[in-house]
Amino acid sequence: MKKLCLFLGTAALLLAFASFDGFAFKLAGKEMVINGSGIRTKAILGSMYKLTLWVPAKLKGADGKKIIEANEPMSMVLVIDSRLITRKRFVEATTDGFGKSAKAGYASAKTSSFLKQFDNVKFSKGDIVIMKYTPAGLITQMTYKETGKTENLGTIAGLDLKKALYAIWLGPNPVQESLKKSLLGGGK
């Protein structure tokens, strides 16, 4: 876990390794590999954030439903790529995403607890939101580009929250279909 914290605490290393296909790390004792990476874009505004999905090797290449529903360690790493992303916009967009997830059957009573973790966060371009899931719960962290420091925002128990969160990008009605395809390794 110490190695993982050190790795996740250095934004530049994270970005470099995320693009190196052979890199892996352990989460809850299981080796993680990149399943896919993509960019969330908006018309006219361009790139909003980059997202990378890390899964256990046995889930690499699985479809979105299998990844969403798996009670296995995995991680989503979101790198903010726009100065337009503020805490308010992040919370609004994530709330909308949770709404889409709920309509697809992935509702959770813990979504407001997840969003509350960001109450005192100030977003800047280059900051990293790390959403790690283990069967013990969903761990949320922020790594700030300006300082290079990682802050633990909290841990929330329950597979239901992980399903609702991951369904935002991998569910039947994702925030962006091309991003879903990229996170799933170009397929499914």
C-alpha positions in Angstrom: 0.0 0.0 0.0 2.9 2.3 0.7 4.2 1.9 -2.9 0.7 2.6 -4.2 0.4 5.8 -2.1 3.8 7.0 -3.2 2.9 6.2 -6.8 -0.4 7.9 -6.7 1.0 10.9 -4.8 3.1 12.0 -7.7 1.0 13.2 -10.6 3.7 13.3 -13.2 4.7 9.7 -12.6 1.0 8.7 -12.6 0.5 10.3 -16.0 3.7 8.8 -17.4 3.0 5.3 -16.2 -0.7 5.4 -17.2 0.5 5.7 -20.8 2.9 2.8 -20.4 1.0 -0.3 -21.2 3.3 -2.7 -19.3 2.9 -0.9 -15.9 0.9 -2.5 -13.1 0.4 -2.0 -9.4 -1.4 -3.8 -6.5 -4.6 -2.8 -4.9 -6.0 -4.9 -2.0 -3.4 -7.6 -2.9 -4.4 -7.9 -6.5 -2.3 -6.8 -9.5 -4.0 -4.0 -11.4 -3.6 -3.4 -15.2 -4.9 -0.7 -17.4 -8.2 -1.7 -19.0 -8.5 1.5 -21.0 -8.1 5.3 -21.0 -10.1 8.0 -22.7 -10.9 11.7 -22.8 -14.2 13.3 -21.8 -14.9 16.1 -24.3 -17.6 18.7 -24.7 -18.5 20.3 -28.0 -16.7 23.6 -28.6 -15.0 23.4 -25.1 -12.7 20.4 -26.0 -11.1 18.1 -23.4 -12.6 18.2 -19.9 -10.7 15.4 -18.3 -8.7 12.2 -19.0 -9.9 9.0 -17.3 -8.1 5.7 -16.9 -9.7 2.4 -15.7 -7.5 0.0 -13.7 -8.8 -3.5 -13.1 -7.5 -6.9 -11.9 -5.8 -8.8 -14.8 -8.7 -11.3 -14.8 -11.2 -8.5 -15.7 -9.1 -6.9 -18.5 -11.3 -6.8 -21.6 -14.5 -7.5 -19.7 -17.7 -5.7 -20.7 -19.0 -2.7 -18.8 -21.7 -4.6 -16.9 -19.2 -7.2 -15.6 -16.8 -4.4 -14.5 -19.5 -2.4 -12.8 -20.9 -5.4 -10.9 -17.6 -7.0 -9.9 -16.8 -6.9 -6.2 -13.1 -6.7 -7.0 -10.5 -4.1 -6.4 -10.3 -1.5 -9.2 -9.5 2.1 -9.7 -10.7 5.1 -11.9 -8.1 7.9 -12.2 -9.5 11.2 -13.5 -7.1 13.9 -14.5 -8.7 17.4 -14.9 -7.8 18.8 -18.2 -9.8 22.0 -18.2 -9.8 25.2 -16.2 -13.6 25.2 -16.6 -14.0 22.4 -14.1 -14.9 23.8 -10.7 -16.2 22.1 -7.6 -19.7 23.2 -8.4 -19.6 21.9 -12.0 -17.9 18.7 -10.9 -20.7 18.0 -8.4 -23.4 19.0 -10.9 -22.0 16.7 -13.6 -21.5 13.8 -11.2 -25.0 14.3 -9.8 -26.4 14.1 -13.4 -24.2 11.0 -14.0 -25.6 9.3 -10.8 -29.1 10.1 -12.1 -28.3 8.2 -15.4 -26.8 5.3 -13.3 -30.0 5.1 -11.2 -32.2 5.0 -14.3 -30.1 2.1 -15.5 -30.6 0.2 -12.3 -27.5 1.3 -10.4 -28.9 3.5 -7.6 -27.2 4.1 -4.3 -28.3 6.0 -1.2 -24.7 7.0 -0.7 -24.2 9.3 -3.7 -24.7 12.4 -1.6 -22.0 11.2 0.9 -19.7 10.7 -2.1 -20.3 14.2 -3.4 -20.0 15.8 0.1 -16.4 14.6 0.2 -15.7 17.4 -2.4 -17.2 20.2 -0.3 -13.8 21.8 0.5 -12.0 20.9 -2.7 -10.8 23.5 -5.1 -10.2 22.0 -8.6 -7.4 23.1 -10.9 -6.3 21.9 -14.2 -3.9 19.0 -13.7 -5.4 17.8 -10.4 -6.2 14.1 -10.1 -9.3 12.5 -8.6 -8.5 8.9 -7.6 -11.5 6.6 -7.0 -10.3 3.2 -5.7 -12.7 0.4 -4.9 -11.9 -2.5 -2.7 -14.5 -4.8 -1.0 -13.9 -2.7 2.1 -15.3 0.4 0.3 -14.8 3.2 -2.2 -11.7 5.3 -1.4 -11.6 8.8 -2.8 -8.4 10.8 -3.0 -7.2 14.1 -4.6 -3.7 14.7 -5.8 -3.1 18.4 -6.3 -0.9 19.5 -9.2 0.3 22.6 -7.5 1.7 20.9 -4.4 2.0 17.3 -5.5 0.3 16.3 -2.3 -2.4 13.6 -2.0 -5.4 14.2 0.3 -7.7 11.3 1.4 -11.2 12.6 1.0 -12.8 9.5 2.6 -13.9 5.9 2.4 -17.5 4.9 1.9 -18.4 1.2 2.4 -20.7 -0.6 -0.1 -20.6 -2.1 -3.5 -23.8 -0.2 -4.5 -21.9 3.2 -4.5 -19.1 1.7 -6.6 -21.7 0.4 -9.1 -23.4 3.7 -9.3 -20.2 5.6 -9.8 -18.6 3.3 -12.4 -21.9 3.1 -14.3 -21.6 6.9 -15.0 -18.9 5.9 -17.5 -19.5 2.2 -18.2 -23.2 1.9 -17.9 -25.9 1.5 -20.6 -26.3 5.3 -20.8 -22.8 6.6 -20.2 -21.9 10.3 -20.1 -20.0 9.8 -23.4 -20.2 6.7 -25.5 -16.7 7.2 -27.0 -15.2 7.5 -23.5 -16.9 4.2 -22.5 -15.5 2.5 -25.5 -12.0 3.7 -24.7 -12.2 2.7 -21.1 -13.3 -0.8 -22.2 -10.2 -1.1 -24.4 -11.8 0.0 -27.6 -14.4 -2.8 -27.6 -17.7 -3.6 -25.9 
